[in-house]
C-alpha cells in the first residue's frame, strides 16, 4: 500500500492519535507475561480500539471544517452542490449583510456548530457530512483506492468497505457503552485479542488514508 500520508495538520493529528492506540496495544503485549489479579490485559486492547475510532471521528470533523472554510473562502463556481444549498440562520445572514462577518466565516462557523456534536462513526453520517466538501462517492472510491494499493489482491466495493467500518465501530460502541459485556451477563466480557485490536487499528488508518486520497 502507498504509505504517503497527507501533510495537513489534521492528518498529522490523526496519525498521532493512531500511534497512541498502537502504544496501548504494545503496553498490553508487554504486560501479558505478568499475571495480575488487578490488571486485565484485554482492557489495553479495548482502549486501543476505542482510541482508534475516536481518532478517525476527530479527523472527519477537522477535515470537514478545514475544507468548508477553504471552499467558502474561494467562492468557487465548482463548489459542491450540498455546500451551495447549506442554509444559514437569519441572524447569520443579517451579520453578513451588515458586514460584521464574512459569508465564508458565517458558513464555516455554522457548519461547525451543526456537526461538532454529531458522531461521525457511521458510513451514512460520514457521507452526509463529506457531501459538503466533495461530490465523490466516498466509500466507492475509497474501496477502489484500497484495491489499487493492494495491487488487485482485494476486491472491495462500497458495501464491503462500509461493512468493515461498521464492524469496527459497532465493537467500539459495545466497549464504550456496554462495558463490552456479553449480552445478559453482569461480569463476563466479550473476548478480544491483540491481533484483533491490531487489525482494527490498521483498518482505521487504511480507511482514513483512502478517504483522504479521494478527497484530494
PyMOL commands that set and color helices and strands:
alter all, ss='L'
color gray80, all
select helices_A, chain A and resi 9-31+42-74+81-84+90-98+103-115+123-130+138-149+158-178+194-215
alter helices_A, ss='H'
color red, helices_A
deselect
rebuild
show_as cartoon
